[in-house]
Amino acid sequence: QVQLVQSGGGLVQAGGSLRLSCAASGSIFSINAMGWYRQAPGKQRELVASIISDGSTAYTDSVKGRFTISRDNAKNTVYLQMNSLKPEDTAVYYCKIIATMEPRDLAHDYWGQGTQVTVSS
């Protein structure tokens, strides 16, 4: 079984910074990709940033230049550094990993519990 535990988040004023962390534990053989999603009230969940096994990253346009995703492979942890936060960044943020538990196993998605980020104007 794989568990993801998120930390970070909270309330910050516009222009401020927050850092989210997501640590994966359990019988993980390999992690193919890690990412952060967010869901604002009344909106669909959207992919914010992702990082794959070779370190390549991708971001949704609205956060480019402000957010940075990184990973610590030794700790099976993914981070999201969020700078210059805006009120429209307010949402529940979820981490997700795509991982296999055994060699030759199909990859599966695993989700964190979500954490609230609120940016006040």
C-alpha positions as CSV (number, residue, x, y, z in Angstrom):
1,Q,0.0,0.0,0.0
2,V,1.2,3.5,-0.8
3,Q,0.4,6.5,1.3
4,L,1.0,10.2,0.5
5,V,1.1,12.7,3.3
6,Q,1.0,16.4,2.5
7,S,2.2,19.3,4.6
8,G,2.4,23.0,4.2
9,G,-0.3,25.3,3.0
10,G,-2.3,27.8,5.0
11,L,-3.2,31.4,4.7
12,V,-1.0,34.0,3.2
13,Q,-1.3,37.5,1.8
14,A,-1.0,38.3,-1.9
15,G,2.6,38.4,-2.9
16,G,3.6,36.0,-0.2
17,S,5.1,32.5,-0.5
18,L,4.2,29.0,0.7
19,R,5.9,25.6,0.3
20,L,4.0,22.4,0.0
21,S,5.5,19.0,0.6
22,C,4.2,15.5,-0.2
23,A,5.9,12.4,1.1
24,A,5.2,9.0,-0.3
25,S,5.7,5.9,1.8
26,G,5.0,2.2,1.5
27,S,6.2,-0.6,-0.8
28,I,7.2,1.6,-3.8
29,F,9.3,0.1,-6.5
30,S,9.5,3.2,-8.7
31,I,7.9,6.5,-9.1
32,N,7.4,7.5,-12.7
33,A,6.0,11.0,-12.2
34,M,4.9,13.3,-9.4
35,G,2.6,16.3,-9.6
36,W,0.5,18.9,-7.9
37,Y,-3.1,19.6,-8.7
38,R,-5.5,22.2,-7.3
39,Q,-9.3,22.6,-7.1
40,A,-11.0,25.8,-6.4
41,P,-14.6,26.0,-5.3
42,G,-16.9,25.4,-8.2
43,K,-14.1,24.5,-10.6
44,Q,-12.6,21.4,-11.9
45,R,-9.4,20.0,-10.6
46,E,-6.4,21.2,-12.7
47,L,-2.8,20.1,-13.0
48,V,-0.5,22.8,-11.7
49,A,2.9,21.3,-12.1
50,S,4.5,17.9,-12.8
51,I,8.0,16.4,-12.7
52,I,9.0,13.1,-14.2
53,S,11.8,10.6,-13.4
54,D,14.4,12.4,-15.5
55,G,13.7,15.7,-13.7
56,S,11.8,17.4,-16.5
57,T,9.1,19.7,-15.3
58,A,6.0,21.2,-16.7
59,Y,3.7,24.0,-15.4
60,T,0.3,25.4,-16.2
61,D,0.6,28.8,-17.8
62,S,-0.9,30.7,-14.9
63,V,1.9,29.7,-12.5
64,K,4.9,29.8,-14.8
65,G,7.7,31.9,-13.3
66,R,6.1,31.8,-9.8
67,F,5.9,28.1,-8.8
68,T,8.7,25.6,-8.7
69,I,8.2,21.9,-8.5
70,S,11.1,19.7,-7.2
71,R,11.6,16.2,-5.9
72,D,13.8,14.3,-3.5
73,N,14.1,10.8,-4.9
74,A,15.8,9.5,-1.8
75,K,12.9,10.6,0.3
76,N,10.1,9.9,-2.3
77,T,9.0,13.5,-1.7
78,V,7.8,16.2,-4.0
79,Y,7.7,19.9,-3.2
80,L,5.9,22.9,-4.6
81,Q,7.4,26.3,-3.9
82,M,4.9,28.9,-4.5
83,N,6.0,32.5,-4.8
84,S,4.2,35.8,-5.7
85,L,0.9,34.2,-4.7
86,K,-2.3,35.7,-6.0
87,P,-5.9,35.4,-4.7
88,E,-6.7,33.3,-7.7
89,D,-4.3,30.7,-6.5
90,T,-6.7,29.9,-3.6
91,A,-7.6,26.3,-3.8
92,V,-7.2,22.9,-2.2
93,Y,-3.9,21.5,-3.5
94,Y,-3.4,17.8,-4.0
95,C,-0.3,15.8,-4.8
96,K,-0.3,12.8,-7.0
97,I,2.3,10.2,-7.9
98,I,2.3,7.6,-10.6
99,A,4.1,4.6,-9.2
100,T,4.6,0.9,-9.3
101,M,4.9,-1.3,-6.3
102,E,6.7,-4.2,-7.9
103,P,8.7,-4.8,-11.1
104,R,6.6,-5.4,-14.1
105,D,3.6,-4.0,-12.2
106,L,1.3,-1.6,-13.9
107,A,1.6,2.0,-12.8
108,H,-1.1,3.4,-10.6
109,D,-2.1,6.8,-9.4
110,Y,-1.9,7.7,-5.7
111,W,-3.3,10.9,-4.2
112,G,-2.5,13.0,-1.2
113,Q,-5.2,14.1,1.2
114,G,-5.3,17.7,0.0
115,T,-4.3,20.9,1.7
116,Q,-6.0,24.3,1.7
117,V,-4.1,27.3,0.3
118,T,-5.8,30.6,0.8
119,V,-4.4,33.9,-0.6
120,S,-5.9,37.0,0.8
121,S,-5.9,40.3,-1.2
